[in-house]
Amino acid sequence: MSHRLPDIADLGHGIGVIPIPLPFRSPPWVNAYVIATSTSVTLIDCGVDWDVGMERLLEGLRALEVEPSAIDRLVVSHLHPDHVGMAPRVTDRCGAELVMHRTAARGYLAYNDRDGFEAWLTEFGTVHGVPSDALPVFGRLEQVDWMPAIGPPDVIVDDGDSIDLGDGRALEVMHTPGHEQSHICLVDSTTGILFSGDHVLPRITPLIAWTAAGTDVLGEYIASLHRIVERGFGRTYPAHGSIVDRGASRAEQISLHRERRLGGMLDVVALGPATAWHVMLHSFRPDLTIADQRFALRETVAHLEHLRVVGRVTSFDEVARWYRRT
């Protein structure tokens, strides 16, 4: 691995963190959190499905003096492989229940449907201006062995639900869609700490990607960020990177970043009608890999569609879909 993993650490108040390596360049690891009370042990997120990750998780549990069989539940923040990929292996090994938001009870089927996603990517690329000679590669996913099919959650939670940890302690569920429809943050009733998943990250911002569902994902994300700001969260434990001391302030920074990106894309469209592919080429660095281009185009469409929803651009279809400033 090119990145040095942070140390496994006891963070106090019965909370430990196990940074688990990931088999790709960025992000290089995911933070799995362990919360132990006298009656239960909860694991938050688990990484992709590979032996290196499982070995690191077991190493972390030993360092924190937690037996794998003591884990009662695995709470997964959202349906992305670096958070849920190892869930089948973890729940089988530990006998733990898989806990996710209600939308994951449907979303896991799309997560498992690789062929369907490739077909959607090709159609999406066609609509949004990917050059015809690039389409076959754009719509073909790389083969990986760390993303097996997963099953539905054993326990479904909704916004405002409480996950009982014992000892009078609980995790409040906050549904924070945007990065992914099933995304949840968790609030520790004992410490007030926010486990933010990918919703609030230090130094980087999460991908906000257009999906087949066709909802205003960026609008949902911005609204979810505002909830963090309104609650005034301080100490925040993210799924990637280091601890954030002022979560609400970081959420404000991320919201401003999104506004700047919206403004930049609006400037491109103001020069004349443009496809999302054209806007992407002017909004992101030029040396993107094909995988990065998929993410960048989906993020571009999420921004352009948000601008359309709020009335700042309109769209029309002429072979591809074009956007123009109102």
Phi, psi and omega in degrees: 000137182280340181257139175280126180290140170296163181286149165295136187216144169272116185267002181088165178059030179076014182249133174233156178236136178237101175290121184250125183294152179240148187274035176214173189293315186212130355285152185281342178207164173237141178272116172262129182252141178243128176240119183244131169241184181289345185240349182203161173231130181241133175250132178249114180068159189211352180089181180280170184271095173206157186300322181299318179293319180293321178297319179293320178298315180294322176299317180295319179297320177297316181297327180270003178060045177240126175283136178307323182291347180277348182287119182273325186212145170249113177263120182255129185291328180189171188272062170238146190299332179284359178242324186245350189304321183270006184304314179301319181293319182292314182292325176294316183291321188259345184072025184271157174275143175267123183245125178213170178292158183305322183294338178290338179294337173258321186295336182296334179293319176291324177302322182278346189268079182297315181298318179296322180291321177297318178297319179295318179301318179296315178296317179300314179297320178298313182297323190255019165093014175298130180305143186301326181286342180265346186301316182303321179283321180302321184268006182248116182282149175290146178283128177227153180248012182250018182227068180288166175297145177242163178261178179288160176295147175283326181234129181255135177237156178236169177303131180090351177292161180237129177261112184285122179259353185090167181059028181072018184247146182210162172249121174278133180269126172244117177282119185231070182291163180143292174297322174201145191299327184269007188298134174231147165255160183230136181246122181282120183293335182280318186252342186078003180292142177259122169269106195264359182056227177264002185293314178234116182237150175280138172070324179245166176242148183286156174295131172245100192248136174299141184234170179295339180293334174073022177271167178283080187296323180291320176299319177296319181294315180298318177297321178293323175298319181298328177297321178294318179296314183297327179281346176065037184297141175260255185301127187226131179255105182274167179281341178224143177085196187265170181299140177257122183286326183233088185298319181296319178295320178295321177298321176297317179300316181295320178298319178294322176300318179295322178297320178295318179294320176300317179297320179296318179291324177297323177297321179296314182292331180296338180284346180150163180307139184214147171280164177298325178300316179297316180296320178301315182299334180263357186246344183235163179299154190280344188260041182287140170289170180297323177295319178296323179296322177300312180296316184295319180292319178296322177292321178299314179297321177301320179288316181295321179292326175295317177299325177292316181300320182273004171085017182264344171223162170238166179228154174213152182256124176214087194070290173258178176267132181244147178241142175219153182288140179284000000 
